[in-house]
Amino acid sequence: MTSPGPDGTPAGPDGLVVTQASPDDWAVVTGWAADEGWNPGLSDIASFFAQDPAGFFVGRIDGEPVSAISVVTYGADYAFLGFYLVRPGLRGRGYGLATWKAALAHAGDRTVGLDGVVAQQDNYRRSGFELAHRTVRFGGVVPPGDQPPGVRPARPADHPAIIAYDGACTPADRPAFLASWLTAPGHRTFVRDAGDGRPAGYAVLRPARDALRVGPLFADTPDDARALFAALAAEADGRTLAIDVPESNAPAVALVEKLGLAPSFETARMYTGPVRPFALERVHGVTTLELG
């Protein structure tokens, strides 16, 4: 039996009311993600909301958050689903599915992508998602070495070229997200110079709950990726790194294995339909598992 929420929003099982979330709500949800071992970044929330502030949802029972999901839109054709969570002890009651259904409408007729944990992949297939590739998280300590030539910290003047480069490596342009991501507190962005005034790749390192997160690591060639990773290792200065690598990019997997990083878990990149062509061979590390 259901009843309307206080604002007229249709309620789900046991009076669950799904509404848009605020950044304060999302700080709570990020804590849930940390409890799941997802290692969220410490400054992620502002950049996530910069992309689509209407794309975050929580389900509440008697005003208390019990479920969450994000469905963030990128332009007219693409959206990304993440943070699909229900509090432990409250699972199996239909709260997650009700929150999913309420939030997914925000995507409209866009193709939706997600990075699904193994336990949920069959459910996602039943919801119309198809496997594109698997993504594996690798982690460990990379001893710092010499700063490689041709790699330097990004400057504000580099941002337009980085945003253009990023658009060739992703299913949608995301300038609003990157305007925040490249300069968020604690984030360190490095660019690889191609020698003709354009980047041959870029990478971002950010602080997180457990290990420093690498993402994205986009590069023209494995050598460019290796040079960027050397800069990240120097910046990390002996701290543990974590990077999410598309399994279909064999040179990217070979790079992190050669550096001594070990796999810890996997997800599956899945889509509900076609996405625009992009250079997956340049994707040596995805930006985030939460927003793509």
Protein Blocks (a to p, Z undefined) as FASTA:
>chain_A
ZZddfkopacdeehiacddddfklmmmmmmmmmmnonopafklmmmmmmmommlcccdde
ehiafbdcddddehjkbccdehiacdehigonommmmmmmmmmmmnmmaccdddddfklm
mmmmmnopacfbdcdddedddddddddehiacddfklmmmmmmmmmmmccbdcfklmmmm
mmgghiacddddehnopafbdcdddddfkbccddddddfblklmmmmmmmmmmmnnopac
dddddfklmmlmmmmmmnopacfbdcddddfbdcddddfklmmbcfbfknZZ
